[in-house]
Structures are given as structure tokens and as C-alpha cells.
């Protein structure tokens, strides 16, 4: 028996009255979070959802996220977190691909009409049976989009005996596109997720009197889920939720809540430093640990942060397929800015060539990873799994070097992936959507460097003969058909694109 929900349950046993979540004026104890999670588990069981079933969750960083996440786990089901920026077509694809039986969906706001999109996506997905609205107004029992969580939980017991799951049962399916086409679901077991949170927890020593984590990273993303929520709950920390990162409010919360632990992507650090330097915002003094991942931090940002905050940023590396943390600049060892550190406890890394042969010395080579953190495989995709797995090793597609002390440094990303503001954007997926536009003949999407987002998405388009679509019109169409973090902000029309003899577009000539 091993269930990832133990990160919550063990803390409830030890410190039921400790504050688990802070959201605005709300302060919720561990016992309250656990009680609502038990009600969610009872609700699922009452609707015929149980062991091995998939349940999707589309929700920003709100108390609903842990309520539902741990409730799904307690019921023995698998959580499928969805990016809150997905459009209806994309939501329908995810629900169908993982065969989800239920979707818990935040009602949304005028700026983020998630309830509307979620309902439209749910209605297109044949396997999905239950739609629960997480209302925007506290404890609301009605919504135009369907049954609300509070109405559904009415009369549900706050006691629940967690369903026995095996270490290798799937706890979470995280969607990632890898480097090709449609998103694939990486299946992560209870053991994968739990050990990743535990080993990460031991890397960052706790403070006396407890820790306060700022949850600015989206919890639907593997980094926020493991390093902020699961690690924070295991540590009995207080997790302060921000639904959408904004540097001013984030700095204010750090000061007012005495935040001790912050995990973010490099653009978040960049934005907070810019705010401090431009507006003279006061520097929080409580921060003890700052860690970064998702993309490599510019060395200038690392230097500036250490000079401003008095502590260094610890950089690490991982992927959805590795639960996610694989390597880190670990406390107790020298930190090497610009590197992704050394492998975690229980994890091996090596550099390989295209034939899986080990590359000796400093490389470069492609990073391969083996250990307790590596996924079971891509859900229902044996061929895609076989492409990246070999004898327990997972090939990442990321090219790196390794120094004499065993520290790795990423030099090039998997093929052509774009990282915009910490989100992975996969050009081929966008190209496939672009080509469905009646006036687009061919599309090539690349990342170009951008001061604040790291990279911006640019599309080169060859129009169909006689077409008259403009840049503005096509960008508007993309905005309607792709998630907000994905769609190209820049479009350039061309008569031809550079190609190889076999007809492959030479993207390196377009960047």
C-alpha cells in the first residue's frame, strides 16, 4: 500500500490545526483540507469512480486544487491536471486521450472563461460522465455550467478510508508534447511522485518554527505540484496560493506572510528584480531557499538576485516524465551558476548519442536519466514510450555537457521546443493547427529570444495562392484556437521556406 495522499494525511495526524493553505483572507487548517478531500473521495465513489479511473482537474492555484487533487488520490483514482489556458478543442482532446470519467473545472473569471471552455470540451468527450464546477464565488451551490462542487458534496461524509494503491499504480498523468505532435500523457506512479517530493524535501532543510511556501508556480504543472504542494504538505508547511503570478503582489505576500521558500521559473525572478529596481519595492527578508527550473536562468539574474536578496538561487532540471526533479545544485555542495547541478539521490544521469551509446568525458551528449523518478511510460502509447525508454533509461532530448565535478549544463533544447515564460511550447503542434486555416499553405514555428518571456513564438507562413489573410487576422484566429501561452505573437509571410533535400524545413535558418 502506498498512496501519494499520505503527504497530506501524515501531516494531518501530526499537526491537524496547523495552517495548510492561505488564500486571501482564508486560512485553512490541515484537518479542514483533509476533511474536504475526504468528501471529494466519497463523492467520486458515490458516482462510480474508483481505482484506476482517470479524473481531470482544471483549476488555477486556489484551495480547490489540493481539495480535489488529494480527494482523487484517496479514491484510488488517477489525477489528470490540465493547463488552465487550454481551449475547448484541446480540453476535449485531453479528456478523450486519457479516457477521463470526470472533470472538475474552475468556473473561471471574465478574463479566463474556464468554466465555459471546460464545459464545451467536456461535452465533446465521449468517455467523460461527470462535470463538477468549482465556483468562483465562495460556497456557491449553482452555476450556469453545471453541478457545483458544494452542491455535490452536500451530505458527503468527511471521513474516508483511503483506497489501497500499489507503489506502481498510476497517481498522476501529466501531459507533455515531448517534441512531436499531439500532447502525450506521462504516467507517474505513486512511488515516482512520492519519492520525488521526499528526496526534494531532504535537499532543502526546513526552518525552525516551520516553513511558509509561496505557490506562484501553477500547481497543474509538475514543478509546482511536486516541489511546492506535495513537498510543502509533506513538510507541514503553510502554502500561500497566488492564482496568477504578478511580481508586486508576490513580493507583498512574501513580506506579509514571512515566506521562507520560493520556487519559480527564471522569468518570475527577473520580474521581481525589475519591480524592486524600478519601483523601489522593499526586499522580503524572510526568504531562506529560492530554487529555479523550467528554463536556464540568465547568469545576470542569478547575480542580481543574490546581491539583492542575500541568498542564491539553486537551479535544477527535470521534466514531466521525471516527476519532475532529476538534478539540482544541492545545498552542502558548491553551487555552480548556469549549471543544473548533479543528479538527485537515487537518480542516475549520463550523456548518450543517438544510438544510446554513452558519451564519455565532458560531452556534449543527450541527457539520459534512470531512477525512481522516471515515468512508467506514455499512457496508451507503446511506440512513443519505446522511442524514449531503454532498459529503464529515459532519453530527454536535451543536449548537455558535464564538467569534471559531475555538474551538467544544458546547451541546447530538445530539437525545437520553445520555452515561453516557463511554459513549454511545441512548434509542431502549432504548425498542425495553423495548417488547418484555409489560407495557410505551410507553417514553420520557431522561438526567438525575448527579454521578459525568454522566448517568443514566431510563425513563418506561406499563404495559399490568392489568399489575403493579414498578420492581425491570423494572430486573432490563432488566439481563438490555441492556449494563451502558445499562440504566435509574430507572423511573417514568405514565398518560400529554406528546406533540406528531403523537404524538411531548416528551422535553424529561420531563428
ABEGO torsion letter per residue (X at the ends): XBBAAAAAAAAAAABAABBABBBEABBBBAAAAAAAAAAAAAAAAAAGBBBGBBBBBBBBBBAAAAAAAAAAAAAGBBBBBBBAABBAAAAAAAAAAAGBABBBBBAEBAABBAAAAAAAAAAABAABABBBBBBABBGBABBAAEBBAAAAABGBBABBBBBBBBAABBABBBBBAEABEBBBBBBBBAAAAAAAAAAAAAABBBBBGEBBBBBABBAABAAAAAAAAAAAAAAGBBBBBBABBBAAAAAAAAAAAGBABBBBBAAAAAAAAAAAAAAGBBBBAABABBBBBGBBBBAAAAAAAAAAAGBBBBBBBBBAAAOABABBBBBGBBBBBGBAEBBBBGBBBBBBBAAGBBBBEAOBBBBBBBEAABBAEBBGBAAAAAAABBGGBBBAGBBBBBBAAGBBBBABBBEABBBBGGBBBBAAAAAAAAAABAABABBBBBBBBBAAAGBBBBBBBBBBBGBABBAAAAAAAAAAABBAAABBABBBBBABBBBBAAGBBBAAAAX
